[in-house]
Amino acid sequence: MSKFCTACGSQMADNATFCTNCGTPLANAPGQGPMFTPPPAPVPPPAQAPVNNGFPGYDQNTFPPEPNPAFLEDVGRAKAATNKNTIIAACIIGAAVIAIVVVLLLIFTGGGYKKPLDNLVKSYETGKGSYYAETLTPAQKSSLEEDYINKSNKYDSIEEYYDDVFGSKQESLKDRYGDNFSISYNITKKTELKDSMLKSYASGYKSTFGKKVDISAGYDLDLEVTWKGADKDEDGDKNITVLKVDGDWVLYNGSADMLMPKKLGGTNNGSGYSYDYDDDDDDYDLGDIDLGELEDLFS
């Protein structure tokens, strides 16, 4: 025998028509048709495309390698720095908003009760009467214009009139303290005026100027004033009243001598009426005594 099965390789008789081992029909066997061909093996379906799981280049069943700990520390520091910068920026923005609100409040509430005091100081230091004019009510300015402008051909405005007044005050202060003198004050006592006193002041304004005003607030202030220059420094006490009249803070019964030192004719001195001996000038000074008031005391 020299015939072999093409399926399993078993040896068969030369005249065999099928394999006695596996039953496979043999090709070219007498009386047989074409040899049976088994169906092809099934083809497996194509592989599914990777699903994006948030990490580029990795499918849903694969995860990226663990990051380097040093890298994680750098990320943490960067995040902390970002948070810190955000907080700082928020604080800066918040402070700016608060500052804007404060400025707006000062603008719409008359600038604060210190505004007339600061303007009075500027009048002495610059010699400009326009600052002092800001410490007066419109009714006061109208009255002064009637007395000093309309009845005189010398000045065109109340500011121009007070330019002369405070120019003279500035020269006196320079003579005493030096060219680059400065004036500062410290409020040692602040007393809020009661409603009954505010109404009394409003009544006084109406009687004096013939105009009804609204006085919504007021303070009686005790001040410690310092005049400082290259030649000498001095301190003195003052008492000044400020009122909020029709929405603006002004000086009550203000005068150009309110913050001048006693040696230069200052008024409203906290020490009251007294003689004062000045060792520097080797003379006596009547301080802030008003001659009209002195006459009243002895009449």
BELQUIRA-V879931 format. One record per backbone hydrogen bond with DSSP energy under -0.5 kcal/mol. NH is the residue of the N-H (numbers start at 1). CO is the residue of the C=O. Records with the same first field share a line. If there is no record, write none. Layout:
NH->CO  CO
This chain:
3->12
5->10
9->5
12->3
16->13
19->24
23->19
26->17
29->26
32->29
38->36
53->58
56->54
58->55
62->59
72->68
73->69
74->70
75->71
76->72
77->73
78->74
79->75
80->76
81->77
82->78
83->79
84->80
85->81
86->82
87->83
88->84
89->85
90->86
91->87
92->88
93->89
94->90
95->91
96->92
97->93
98->94
99->95
100->96
101->97
102->98
103->99
104->100
105->101
106->102
107->103
108->104
109->105
110->107
111->106
112->109
115->112
118->114
119->115
120->116
121->117
122->118
123->119
124->120
125->121
126->122
127->123
129->127
131->128
132->128
133->129
134->130  131
135->132
136->133
141->137
142->138
143->139
144->140
145->141
146->142
147->143
148->144
149->145
150->145
152->149
161->157
162->158
163->159
164->160  161
165->161
166->162
167->163
168->164
169->165
170->166
171->167
172->168
173->169
174->170
175->171
176->172
177->173
178->174
181->178  179
182->228
184->226
186->224
188->186  222
189->222
191->220
192->190
193->218
198->194
199->195
200->196
201->197
202->198
203->199
204->200
205->201
206->202
207->203
208->204
209->205
210->206
211->205
215->213
216->214  244
217->244
219->242
220->191
221->219  240
222->189
223->221  238
224->186
225->223  236
226->184
227->234
228->182  226
229->232
231->177
232->177
234->227
236->225
238->223
239->268
240->221
242->219
243->250
244->217
245->243  248
246->214  244
248->245
249->110
250->243
251->135
252->241
253->251
254->251
258->255
260->257
264->261
265->262
266->261
267->257
270->237
272->269
274->272
276->285
278->276  283
279->277
282->278
283->278
285->276
289->286
291->289
294->290
295->291
296->292
297->293
298->294
299->295  296
